[in-house]
Amino acid sequence: MCRSIKTLRRKDETATAEEIRAAALQFVRKVSGYRTPSKANEEVFEAAVDDVAEASGRLLKSLRPGARA
């Protein structure tokens, strides 16, 4: 997948909003195939980044510490 996306779940510190957004941006870039979208796609691209960042933040807040797969 995206090797440049680092793991944000850490037991000793919480991921920052900036880290979560950067990971979301990398994910959307990979999925869309755009590093920088055209003006025609900019709005939906940014909305996708916002959606992925929001979902990722919810996931990280909801995970129980110490739970293993």
N, C-alpha and C positions, 0 to 999 in steps of 0.2 A: 504494500500500500504506500502511503506517504512516509518515507523514511525520515523526512525532515520534521515531522510532527513528533514532539517529544511527549513522553508519558507525563500527564499532569496530576495523576493521583499519587501523592506522596504522603507517607505517614507522619512526617515531621513538619510539614508546612502546607498551607493551602495555596492552590494555584491562583494567580492574580487574574483580574479581568483582562489585562493585556495579553497574558499567556494564553488564555482561553480564546480570545479573539484571533490571535496569531495562528493558533492551531486550526480554528474554523476557516480562516482565510486560506491556509494551505490545503485544507480538505476541499473547499469549493474550487480552488484553482485546479486541483487534480481531477475532480469530477467533471468540471466544465471544459477543461482543456485550454482555458484562458489564463494567462498570467495577469494580463490587464484586459478587461472586457472593452468592447467598443462602446461608444456613447449610447447606442441603441440597446445594449444589454447591461449597462452600468447599474441601473436601478434594480433589476432583478438579481444581479450578481451580489450587490450589497445587501439586499434583503435576504438572500440565501446565507450569506456570512452571518448576519444577525440571527437568523433562525438556528443555524448550527451552533453558534456561540451560546445562545440561550439554552438550547437542549443540552449542550455539554455542561454548562454551569449547573443546571438542574440535576443532571446525572451525578456530577461530582459531589454535590451537596447531599444527595440521597444515599450514596453508597455507605454501607456500614463499615466502620474501621475493623480491620482484622478478619473480615469475612473472606474466605478463599473459594476459588472455583472448585 
